[in-house]
Amino acid sequence: MKESYITFFRRFWIVLILGFIVYNIIAPDTFSRESIVTWIQSYGNYSWAIFFLFHLVRGFVMLPSTALIFAGVFLFPHNLFLVLLISVVGIVISSMIVYYFSDKLGFVRLFEKHTKASRLIKEKLSGKYGPLFIIFWAFFPFVPTDLICYTAGAMKINPVVFGVSLFIGELILCAVYIYGSAYFI
């Protein structure tokens, strides 16, 4: 890919993320569970497809999946397994796309310098306990999963190990969110 296209793509991506962050600060209700539910319901028969599409796109703008998952529980309370399936598959696909695009977005440059921190991160991710590190990162709700995707992609961690570990961590987290919140709805 030409360097000018890559530069444009990086700048566009940064502007897009910053735009989403600023918009979320200015209008925080936009990405609330209620807003997402209303918007998805407006598509009627295509609600499941829109729900899945949201999961695919959210990784690029670092939108947390939590509100989307709760919106799915609220929208489809009688199909919780399908909400779980679509959520986990959407998150994993989105994360793998982010993983593969991380080098195009310039994250490789962050780790090209073999600093102590970058060596430590690479050791943690590709070492003996790397899959457990990824599982716990994906499972821990207060840390953005997309960050580990960008990091693992930039460091060229084995994509199969990364994908399976991410799947396990997200499956646990989404199951807790979905089946746990179903009692309150």
C-alpha positions in Angstrom: 0.0 0.0 0.0 1.3 3.4 -0.8 2.7 5.5 2.1 0.3 8.4 1.3 -2.8 6.1 1.6 -1.5 4.6 4.9 -0.9 8.1 6.3 -4.4 9.2 5.2 -5.9 6.0 6.7 -4.1 6.6 10.0 -5.1 10.2 10.2 -8.7 9.4 9.3 -8.8 6.7 12.0 -7.4 9.0 14.7 -9.9 11.8 13.7 -12.7 9.2 13.8 -11.8 8.0 17.3 -11.3 11.5 18.6 -14.6 12.5 17.0 -16.4 9.6 18.8 -14.7 10.5 22.1 -15.6 14.2 21.9 -19.2 13.4 20.7 -19.6 10.9 23.6 -18.4 13.7 26.1 -20.8 16.3 24.6 -23.8 13.9 24.2 -23.2 11.0 26.6 -26.8 9.7 26.1 -26.1 8.9 22.5 -24.3 5.6 23.3 -26.5 4.6 26.2 -28.3 1.4 26.3 -31.7 3.1 25.8 -30.4 5.0 22.7 -28.9 1.9 21.2 -32.1 0.0 21.8 -34.3 2.7 20.2 -32.1 2.9 17.2 -31.8 -0.8 16.6 -35.6 -1.3 17.1 -36.3 1.3 14.4 -34.9 -1.3 11.9 -37.7 -3.8 12.7 -36.9 -7.2 11.1 -33.3 -6.2 10.5 -32.6 -5.7 14.3 -30.4 -8.8 14.6 -28.3 -7.8 11.6 -27.9 -4.2 12.9 -27.0 -5.6 16.4 -24.3 -7.8 14.8 -23.1 -4.9 12.6 -22.7 -2.7 15.7 -20.5 -5.3 17.2 -18.3 -5.5 14.1 -17.8 -1.7 13.8 -17.4 -0.8 17.5 -13.8 -2.1 17.7 -12.6 0.5 15.2 -13.9 3.4 17.3 -13.1 1.9 20.6 -16.7 1.9 21.7 -17.1 -0.4 24.7 -19.2 -3.4 24.0 -20.9 -3.3 27.4 -23.7 -0.9 26.5 -24.3 -2.8 23.3 -24.5 -6.1 25.1 -27.0 -4.7 27.7 -29.0 -3.2 24.8 -29.1 -6.7 23.3 -30.4 -8.2 26.5 -33.1 -5.5 26.7 -34.0 -5.9 23.0 -34.1 -9.7 22.9 -34.9 -10.9 26.4 -36.2 -14.2 25.1 -33.2 -15.0 23.0 -30.3 -14.6 25.4 -28.3 -17.4 23.9 -28.5 -15.7 20.5 -27.5 -12.4 22.1 -24.5 -14.2 23.6 -23.5 -15.9 20.4 -23.8 -12.7 18.3 -22.1 -10.6 20.9 -19.1 -12.9 21.3 -18.7 -13.7 17.5 -19.1 -10.0 16.7 -16.5 -9.0 19.3 -14.0 -11.6 18.2 -14.4 -10.8 14.5 -14.1 -7.1 15.3 -11.0 -7.7 17.5 -9.4 -9.9 14.8 -9.9 -7.2 12.2 -8.4 -4.6 14.6 -5.5 -7.1 15.2 -4.7 -7.4 11.5 -5.0 -3.6 10.9 -2.9 -2.6 13.9 0.3 -2.5 11.8 -1.4 -0.4 9.1 -2.5 2.0 11.9 1.1 2.6 13.0 1.1 0.6 16.3 4.1 -1.4 15.1 6.2 1.8 15.5 5.3 2.0 19.2 7.0 -1.4 19.8 9.8 -1.2 17.2 12.1 0.3 19.8 13.2 -2.6 22.0 12.6 -0.8 25.3 12.2 -2.7 28.5 8.5 -2.1 28.5 8.0 -3.4 25.0 10.1 -6.5 25.7 8.1 -7.2 28.9 4.7 -6.8 27.0 5.9 -9.1 24.2 7.1 -11.7 26.8 3.8 -11.6 28.6 1.8 -12.0 25.4 3.9 -14.7 23.7 5.2 -16.5 26.7 4.0 -19.6 28.5 1.2 -17.7 30.2 0.4 -15.4 27.2 -3.0 -17.0 26.5 -4.0 -16.6 30.2 -2.9 -13.0 30.1 -5.1 -12.4 27.1 -8.1 -14.3 28.6 -7.9 -12.2 31.8 -7.4 -9.0 29.8 -10.5 -9.8 27.8 -12.5 -10.8 30.9 -11.5 -7.8 33.0 -14.3 -5.3 32.4 -12.5 -2.1 33.2 -9.8 -2.5 30.6 -10.6 -2.0 26.9 -10.3 -5.2 24.9 -9.4 -3.2 21.8 -6.2 -2.1 23.4 -4.9 -5.7 23.7 -6.0 -6.3 20.0 -3.9 -3.4 18.8 -0.9 -4.5 21.0 -1.1 -8.2 20.0 -1.4 -7.3 16.3 1.6 -4.9 16.5 3.7 -7.4 18.3 2.7 -10.2 15.9 1.4 -12.6 18.5 0.2 -15.9 17.1 -3.3 -15.0 15.7 -4.8 -18.4 16.5 -3.7 -18.3 20.1 -4.8 -14.7 20.4 -8.2 -15.4 18.8 -9.0 -18.4 21.0 -7.8 -16.7 24.2 -9.9 -13.6 23.3 -12.9 -15.8 22.6 -12.7 -17.6 26.0 -12.3 -14.3 27.9 -15.1 -12.6 26.1 -17.4 -15.6 26.3 -17.0 -15.6 30.1 -17.5 -11.8 30.4 -20.5 -11.7 28.0 -22.2 -14.7 29.6 -21.9 -13.0 33.0 -23.2 -9.7 31.6 -26.1 -11.3 29.6 -27.3 -13.9 32.0 -26.6 -11.8 35.1 -28.4 -8.7 33.8 -31.4 -10.8 32.6 -32.5 -11.0 36.2 -32.9 -7.3 36.4 -34.8 -6.7 33.2 
